């Protein structure tokens, strides 16, 4: 596993597929408490014909590092990896928190992003007062209970329970300090008033049953984008593993359309 040391963390990543100058690389960024293997189906498909990069964010999966206070700090890690790999421009594909990272990069460094795919992601987490109080109270629960509650509800009804339990166990392996710090970073993330500045073609793929980051919030964001396509799939918040084939087809159709 190749690794890169960045600002006190060691990032583990995969860099696969042919180096074809005719197509820009795909860079996959996972979400909160997940790891780079959320993208197994997509990477297996795309690495047959183009360069594909994915990483474990700091403190996740096989990467080390403490939690950070902002999404922007995670974006700097991704940019450091792109610089290390000498990737000037890429198609950024981000799931959930990974989509927040992608938007941050697209706003700060638009020259680095050829296209962007946001999977179950939004520009601002907005909840009713009651829902906000419930979320705040949930942080007081024992760590494993907190993680289990959040991961279980991320899947659409009917998803195999054994698979859900496996993802709960994997998420709970993420250090508590990383989980809780980034939970706060996501709640503080807010670029909704700036997404109109993002000029790169963007595909937004969302699960109809997503209750973590509700569909209506994504649609509100999509209206502000100058150049956005929307695809809604019969799934929950964990689209990359709930409906991997459908997500892969959606990304394939988007990245193969001439700019």
C-alpha positions in Angstrom: 0.0 0.0 0.0 1.6 3.3 -1.0 1.5 6.0 1.7 2.2 9.7 2.0 3.1 11.6 5.1 1.1 14.9 5.3 1.1 17.3 8.3 1.4 14.7 11.0 -0.7 12.0 9.3 0.2 9.1 7.1 -2.3 8.7 4.2 -2.8 5.4 2.6 -3.9 5.4 -1.0 -4.3 3.4 -4.2 -3.2 4.6 -7.6 -4.4 2.3 -10.3 -5.2 2.0 -14.0 -3.5 3.1 -17.2 -1.8 6.5 -17.5 -3.8 7.9 -20.5 -3.2 11.6 -21.2 -6.4 11.7 -23.1 -8.5 11.4 -19.9 -8.1 13.0 -16.6 -7.8 10.8 -13.5 -10.8 9.9 -11.3 -10.2 10.7 -7.6 -12.6 9.1 -5.1 -13.0 10.5 -1.6 -15.0 8.6 1.0 -17.2 9.8 3.7 -17.3 10.0 7.5 -16.2 6.9 9.4 -15.7 5.0 6.1 -12.6 4.1 4.1 -11.4 3.9 0.5 -13.0 0.4 0.0 -16.4 2.0 -0.1 -15.4 2.6 -3.8 -14.4 -1.0 -4.6 -17.1 -1.5 -7.3 -16.4 1.9 -9.0 -12.6 1.5 -8.8 -12.7 -2.0 -10.3 -14.8 -0.8 -13.2 -12.9 2.4 -14.0 -9.3 1.3 -13.4 -9.6 -1.0 -16.4 -9.5 2.0 -18.7 -8.3 5.1 -16.9 -6.2 6.2 -13.9 -8.1 6.0 -10.6 -6.9 7.3 -7.2 -8.6 6.7 -3.9 -7.4 7.3 -0.3 -8.2 6.7 3.3 -8.7 10.1 4.9 -6.6 10.9 8.0 -7.7 8.7 10.9 -9.7 6.4 8.7 -9.0 2.9 7.4 -5.3 2.4 7.0 -4.4 6.0 7.4 -3.1 7.5 10.7 -3.6 11.0 12.1 -5.8 12.8 14.6 -9.1 14.5 13.8 -9.1 18.0 12.4 -11.6 20.8 13.0 -12.6 21.7 9.5 -13.5 20.1 6.1 -10.9 22.5 4.6 -8.1 20.8 6.4 -9.2 17.4 4.9 -9.3 19.1 1.5 -5.7 20.2 2.0 -4.7 16.5 2.5 -6.4 15.5 -0.8 -4.6 18.4 -2.6 -1.3 17.3 -1.1 -1.9 13.8 -2.5 -2.7 15.2 -5.9 0.5 17.2 -5.8 2.5 14.2 -4.8 1.0 12.2 -7.7 1.6 15.1 -10.1 -2.1 15.2 -10.9 -2.9 18.7 -12.2 -6.6 18.2 -12.9 -9.0 15.4 -12.0 -12.6 14.3 -11.8 -13.4 14.5 -8.1 -16.0 12.0 -6.8 -17.0 12.5 -3.2 -19.5 10.6 -1.0 -21.2 12.5 1.8 -18.3 14.2 3.7 -16.1 13.4 0.7 -18.5 15.6 -1.4 -18.0 18.4 1.1 -14.3 18.0 0.5 -14.8 18.0 -3.2 -16.8 21.2 -3.1 -14.2 22.9 -0.9 -11.5 22.1 -3.5 -13.7 23.2 -6.4 -14.2 26.5 -4.8 -10.6 27.1 -3.7 -8.9 25.6 -6.7 -11.2 25.4 -9.7 -8.3 24.8 -12.0 -7.7 21.4 -10.4 -11.2 20.1 -11.0 -12.4 19.1 -14.5 -15.7 17.6 -13.3 -17.2 16.8 -10.0 -19.6 14.0 -8.8 -21.3 14.5 -5.5 -22.8 11.3 -4.0 -25.3 11.9 -1.2 -23.7 15.2 -0.3 -24.9 18.7 0.4 -23.5 22.2 0.9 -25.0 22.8 4.3 -26.6 20.6 6.9 -29.9 22.1 7.8 -32.3 20.7 10.4 -35.3 21.7 12.4 -34.7 22.9 16.0 -36.0 19.6 17.3 -33.8 17.5 15.0 -30.8 19.7 15.9 -31.3 19.1 19.6 -31.7 15.4 19.0 -28.4 15.3 17.1 -26.6 17.2 19.8 -28.0 14.9 22.5 -26.9 11.9 20.5 -23.2 12.8 21.0 -23.7 12.1 24.7 -24.4 8.5 24.1 -21.7 5.8 24.5 -19.4 6.0 21.5 -20.4 2.6 20.0 -24.1 3.4 20.4 -23.6 6.8 18.7 -21.8 5.2 15.8 -24.3 2.3 15.4 -27.3 4.6 15.5 -25.8 6.8 12.7 -24.7 4.0 10.5 -27.8 1.9 10.8 -30.0 4.7 9.7 -27.8 5.4 6.7 -29.2 2.4 4.8 -32.5 2.2 3.1 -35.1 -0.1 4.6 -34.6 -3.7 3.6 -30.8 -3.7 3.3 -29.3 -6.9 4.6 -28.8 -6.6 8.3 -25.5 -8.6 8.4 -24.0 -6.1 5.9 -25.1 -3.2 8.0 -23.6 -4.8 11.1 -20.3 -5.2 9.3 -20.3 -1.5 8.3 -21.1 -0.5 11.9 -18.2 -2.5 13.2 -15.9 -1.0 10.6 -17.0 2.5 11.5 -16.6 1.9 15.2 -12.9 1.1 14.5 -12.4 4.7 13.6 -10.9 6.5 16.6 -13.4 8.2 18.7 -11.6 11.6 18.6 -11.6 11.5 14.8 -15.3 10.5 14.6 -16.5 13.2 17.0 -14.2 16.0 15.7 -15.3 15.4 12.1 -18.9 15.1 13.1 -18.6 18.7 14.4 -16.8 19.7 11.2 -19.6 18.4 9.0 -22.2 20.2 11.0 -20.2 23.5 10.7 -19.6 23.1 7.0 -21.5 25.7 4.9 -20.8 26.6 1.3 -24.5 26.8 0.2 -24.3 30.5 -0.5 -21.2 30.0 -2.6 -22.0 27.0 -4.8 -23.1 29.3 -7.6 -19.4 30.1 -8.0 -18.7 26.4 -8.9 -18.4 26.4 -12.7 -17.3 22.9 -13.3 -19.9 20.4 -14.7 -21.3 18.6 -11.7 -23.3 15.4 -11.3 -25.3 15.0 -8.1 -26.4 11.4 -7.3 -28.6 11.0 -4.3 -30.5 8.2 -2.5 -34.2 8.8 -2.4 -34.4 7.4 1.1 -31.4 9.3 2.5 -32.4 10.6 5.9 -28.8 11.5 6.9 -28.6 14.2 4.3 -32.1 14.5 2.9 -32.8 14.6 -0.8 -34.7 17.9 -0.6 -31.5 19.6 0.8 -29.5 18.3 -2.2 -32.2 19.6 -4.6 -32.1 23.0 -2.9 -28.3 23.1 -3.5 -28.6 21.8 -7.1 -30.8 24.8 -8.1 -27.9 27.1 -7.2 -25.3 25.3 -9.3 -24.7 26.8 -12.8 -24.0 23.4 -14.4 -25.5 20.5 -12.6 -27.2 17.2 -13.4 -29.2 15.3 -10.8 -29.8 11.6 -10.6 -32.0 10.1 -7.9 -31.6 6.4 -7.0 -33.8 4.1 -4.9 -31.4 3.8 -2.0 -30.4 5.4 1.3 -27.3 7.3 2.2 -24.8 4.6 1.4 -25.2 4.6 -2.3 -21.7 3.3 -3.2 -22.5 0.0 -1.5 -26.3 -0.1 -1.6 -26.6 0.3 -5.4 -23.0 0.1 -6.7 -23.9 -0.9 -10.2 -26.3 2.0 -10.6 -23.9 4.5 -9.2 -21.1 3.3 -11.5 -23.4 3.6 -14.5 -24.3 7.1 -13.5 -20.7 8.2 -13.1 -19.7 6.4 -16.4 -22.4 8.3 -18.3 -21.3 11.6 -16.9 -17.5 11.3 -17.3 -17.7 10.1 -20.8 -19.8 13.0 -22.1 -17.6 15.5 -23.9 -16.9 18.7 -21.9 
